[in-house]
Amino acid sequence: MEKSSVTNLSLTSTRYARTLYHVVRELSRMDATAQRLLNHLVEIERQIRELQSQARSLKTSLEVAGIRPDWIKEQSLGEEDDEYAEKQPFENLTLVETCKRILADFGDPLSKNDFEYLAARGGYQFSTKDKANSVSITLRRLADKGYCRVVKGKGPHADKYVRGSEPKAS
């Protein structure tokens, strides 16, 4: 593993709320073996997050297709996911309002499929057949206005969206 693996940490994430200065300072104090172990751990955690995202996307696709095998455990993105299912907060909101609320509730980057899943889980009623495309267009418009930013990934479905700083003036 390369030393650069550690710089792939999401430093703005609430989970990894450290400055680059502190990460570099900690690395410089570690011996080579500890650095390799830390880099390996960071890489494994990155792979886990990526696999979890892919699994959520596949489960959403199966659910949209009407396939809900008993052996598939209910997917969850955390407490907000369960709260959405219980309270149905998006039942009377627009897709723009729904996406803004999801952005506010989640600190980690989410894929368009995660947004689609959370919106449906929270009671949003899609009026189109291509739900993922509607979510994607909405998120791109929100990104253009500064409500969120795109975290680019490799592949056609790898882009993630995370809360932006401040909306741009119109």
Sequence and secondary structure as in RCSB ss.txt:
>XXXX:A:sequence
MEKSSVTNLSLTSTRYARTLYHVVRELSRMDATAQRLLNHLVEIERQIRELQSQARSLKTSLEVAGIRPDWIKEQ
SLGEEDDEYAEKQPFENLTLVETCKRILADFGDPLSKNDFEYLAARGGYQFSTKDKANSVSITLRRLADKGYCRV
VKGKGPHADKYVRGSEPKAS
>XXXX:A:secstr
  GGGGGGS TTSSTT   HHHHHHHHHHS HHHHHHHHHHHHHHHHHHHHHHHHHHHHHHHHHTT   TTS   
  SHHHHHHHHH TTTTS HHHHHHHHHHH  S EEHHHHHHHHHHTT    SS HHHHHHHHHHHHHHTTSEEE
E  SSTT  EEEE SS    
